[in-house]
Amino acid sequence: MKLTQPSTVDQSDRQVPYNLRQSGPTPQQMLISTRVRKSAYWHLSVEAGCWRCTVYNRMYHPRGYVKPEDGGAMVEYDALVNHVTMWNVAVERQIRVKGPDALKFTNYVITRDASRIEVMNGKYVILCNSKGGVLNDPILLRVAEDEFWFSLSDSDIMFFLQGVNHDKKFNVTIDEIDAAPVQIQGPKSVDLMADLVGEAVRDIPYYGLMEAKVGGRDCIISQTGFTGEKGYEIYLKNATLYADDMWYAVLDAGKKHNLKVIAPAHHRRIAAGILSWGQDLDSETYPFQCNLGYQVPRKKTDDYIGKDALEAMRAKMEAGEKPYSNQLVGFALGGKPIDEYAPDFWLVSEDGNTPVGYLTSPWYSPELETNIAMGYVPYEKKGIGNKFKFHLPDAYCDTPGQPVDGEIVEIPFRPSVNPNAREIAKSEGRDTAY
């Protein structure tokens, strides 16, 4: 049975429900116009073979270089896990908070304790609204005692930060700066980076930063990425002036390492349990609801936006009460390999008919030889091993029109080269939130 307009998935704790209507592919051509920004690397991505894009942070974002007839995204995946890749991720806009109160302000708008981030280090952080909903989950770079860069996911947080400081209570300036990152990801990334900036890069810890020149231009290097593989980001300063110099320097150094320019590898980030804002969570999703509870501090005494709501929610959970309607979980599911982006939030049921949940991020894992996905199910049905039916498009069903079987499994689906705090906490049986 084709489910087209579900009405029984509980979204009672949302003001704007996820649109679960199954509308299928969108074949229309995307309009390239001036009201959406092209990054400093856009022409270079086109030169590298980019054939499709999406919009992210009101910027055009490359989402495919190898065409389907040549193997598509799975060819790009092979380059990532076996060699080294470069991604144009200039859509990660850099919002700089600078001034005498930079630490105080940053500590107020993120849930984690910013005072524990040393200069030339970074952290994965979240910003919440007063209800506890996640507004953004950026990488936060502390490049100086009085300067932080918010490297944004797909929601424009600059206006929020400027609004928080509308009365100039904090002595800071808040602006987007002309710094644009590329990601260098894959097992050969460290050797490539050493060729580019010297052997010192091998000693950068996870989330560590260093200053360097690439192509003769000033950059900040971080050991971070969106994959769970070994990887780095190169934040080029004055990117609109020097994009070509940095980009071509990477291409030249990458030749001996079999470097390939690819799109963000969502199949690998899903396997690593890395969330995508706007897809797996949004401003009406709570940290606990999407496995970001470790981001909510138990020991942070300073006030921060959303603190009251989040502490009340944690108390409710610890009292054994149901805190919200749905929980993000991981799934292993059958069917034919899902080798492309899902155009809809595909539905999940228990009985093969009545939807109770939905998938947010599905893809095929070559290593696990099965489809994997993240998605939401009722809070009370979130246990590992619980079985469900998945209503996929006919192209991915074993029998057209019939759902495939699957069950809830642990996240992450496979180990990360650089495990995040949640993975470390889980492996050591402790709570590292602060």
JOTA-V686889 format. One record per pair of residues at least 24 apart in sequence whose C-alpha atoms are under 6 Angstrom apart, sorted by the first residue. I is the first residue (numbers start at 1). J is the second residue. D is the distance in Angstrom with one decimal. If there is no record, write none. Layout:
i=I j=J d=D
i=I j=J d=D
This chain:
i=1 j=401 d=5.8
i=9 j=355 d=6.0
i=9 j=356 d=4.7
i=9 j=357 d=5.8
i=20 j=345 d=5.7
i=22 j=344 d=5.9
i=24 j=343 d=6.0
i=25 j=343 d=5.6
i=40 j=240 d=5.0
i=40 j=243 d=6.0
i=56 j=154 d=5.6
i=57 j=154 d=5.1
i=57 j=155 d=5.9
i=59 j=91 d=6.0
i=63 j=263 d=4.8
i=64 j=263 d=5.3
i=65 j=262 d=5.9
i=76 j=262 d=5.9
i=80 j=186 d=4.9
i=81 j=186 d=5.6
i=83 j=186 d=5.6
i=83 j=187 d=5.8
i=83 j=188 d=5.4
i=84 j=185 d=5.6
i=84 j=186 d=4.3
i=84 j=188 d=5.2
i=84 j=189 d=5.5
i=84 j=259 d=5.1
i=85 j=184 d=5.6
i=85 j=185 d=5.2
i=85 j=259 d=5.3
i=85 j=260 d=4.8
i=85 j=261 d=5.5
i=86 j=183 d=5.5
i=86 j=184 d=4.7
i=86 j=261 d=4.7
i=87 j=182 d=5.4
i=87 j=183 d=5.0
i=87 j=262 d=5.6
i=87 j=263 d=5.7
i=88 j=182 d=4.9
i=89 j=181 d=5.7
i=89 j=182 d=5.2
i=90 j=180 d=4.7
i=90 j=181 d=5.1
i=92 j=151 d=5.5
i=92 j=152 d=4.9
i=92 j=153 d=6.0
i=93 j=151 d=5.8
i=93 j=152 d=5.5
i=94 j=149 d=5.9
i=94 j=150 d=5.6
i=94 j=151 d=4.8
i=94 j=176 d=5.6
i=94 j=177 d=5.9
i=95 j=149 d=5.4
i=95 j=150 d=5.0
i=95 j=175 d=5.6
i=95 j=176 d=4.3
i=96 j=148 d=5.7
i=96 j=149 d=4.5
i=96 j=174 d=5.7
i=96 j=175 d=5.5
i=96 j=176 d=6.0
i=97 j=147 d=5.7
i=97 j=148 d=5.3
i=97 j=173 d=5.8
i=97 j=174 d=4.8
i=98 j=146 d=5.6
i=98 j=147 d=4.4
i=98 j=172 d=5.3
i=98 j=173 d=5.4
i=99 j=146 d=5.3
i=99 j=172 d=4.3
i=100 j=146 d=5.9
i=100 j=171 d=6.0
i=101 j=170 d=5.7
i=101 j=171 d=5.1
i=101 j=172 d=5.8
i=102 j=146 d=5.3
i=102 j=172 d=5.9
i=108 j=304 d=4.2
i=109 j=304 d=5.8
i=109 j=305 d=5.7
i=111 j=296 d=5.8
i=112 j=434 d=5.6
i=119 j=143 d=5.7
i=119 j=144 d=5.4
i=120 j=209 d=4.9
i=121 j=207 d=5.8
i=121 j=208 d=4.5
i=121 j=209 d=5.3
i=122 j=207 d=5.0
i=128 j=306 d=5.7
i=129 j=306 d=5.5
i=130 j=305 d=5.6
i=130 j=306 d=4.2
i=131 j=306 d=5.8
i=131 j=309 d=5.6
i=132 j=286 d=5.8
i=132 j=306 d=4.7
i=132 j=309 d=5.6
i=132 j=310 d=5.6
i=133 j=283 d=4.6
i=133 j=284 d=4.8
i=133 j=285 d=5.0
i=133 j=286 d=4.8
i=134 j=282 d=5.9
i=134 j=283 d=4.7
i=134 j=285 d=5.9
i=135 j=283 d=4.8
i=178 j=238 d=5.2
i=178 j=239 d=5.8
i=179 j=235 d=6.0
i=179 j=236 d=5.3
i=179 j=237 d=4.5
i=179 j=238 d=5.8
i=179 j=239 d=5.5
i=180 j=235 d=5.3
i=180 j=236 d=5.4
i=180 j=239 d=5.8
i=181 j=234 d=5.2
i=181 j=235 d=4.1
i=182 j=233 d=5.6
i=182 j=234 d=5.4
i=183 j=232 d=5.8
i=183 j=233 d=4.4
i=184 j=231 d=5.5
i=184 j=232 d=5.1
i=184 j=233 d=6.0
i=185 j=231 d=4.1
i=186 j=229 d=5.7
i=186 j=230 d=5.4
i=186 j=231 d=5.9
i=187 j=230 d=5.6
i=189 j=231 d=5.8
i=214 j=246 d=5.4
i=215 j=245 d=5.1
i=215 j=246 d=4.7
i=215 j=249 d=5.0
i=226 j=269 d=5.9
i=227 j=268 d=5.4
i=227 j=269 d=4.5
i=228 j=272 d=5.4
i=228 j=416 d=4.4
i=228 j=417 d=5.6
i=228 j=418 d=5.9
i=229 j=417 d=5.1
i=230 j=417 d=5.8
i=267 j=363 d=5.5
i=271 j=412 d=6.0
i=271 j=413 d=4.9
i=271 j=414 d=5.8
i=272 j=412 d=4.9
i=272 j=416 d=6.0
i=273 j=411 d=5.7
i=273 j=412 d=4.5
i=279 j=360 d=5.9
i=280 j=360 d=5.5
i=289 j=327 d=5.1
i=290 j=328 d=5.0
i=294 j=433 d=4.6
i=295 j=433 d=5.6
i=297 j=433 d=5.1
i=297 j=434 d=4.1
i=299 j=434 d=5.8
i=325 j=378 d=5.9
i=325 j=379 d=5.7
i=326 j=376 d=5.7
i=326 j=377 d=5.3
i=326 j=378 d=4.4
i=326 j=379 d=4.7
i=327 j=376 d=5.2
i=327 j=377 d=5.6
i=327 j=379 d=5.1
i=328 j=375 d=5.3
i=328 j=376 d=4.5
i=329 j=374 d=5.7
i=329 j=375 d=5.7
i=330 j=373 d=5.8
i=330 j=374 d=4.6
i=330 j=408 d=5.5
i=330 j=409 d=5.3
i=330 j=411 d=5.6
i=331 j=372 d=5.5
i=331 j=373 d=5.1
i=331 j=407 d=5.5
i=331 j=408 d=4.5
i=331 j=409 d=5.3
i=332 j=371 d=5.9
i=332 j=372 d=4.6
i=332 j=406 d=5.5
i=332 j=407 d=5.7
i=333 j=371 d=5.3
i=333 j=405 d=5.8
i=333 j=406 d=3.9
i=334 j=404 d=5.5
i=334 j=405 d=5.7
i=335 j=396 d=5.5
i=335 j=397 d=4.9
i=335 j=398 d=5.3
i=335 j=404 d=5.8
i=336 j=396 d=4.6
i=337 j=364 d=5.3
i=338 j=363 d=5.0
i=338 j=364 d=5.0
i=347 j=391 d=5.4
i=348 j=389 d=5.7
i=348 j=390 d=4.8
i=349 j=388 d=5.8
i=349 j=389 d=5.1
i=350 j=388 d=4.8
i=350 j=389 d=5.6
i=352 j=389 d=5.6
i=384 j=408 d=5.0
i=384 j=409 d=5.4
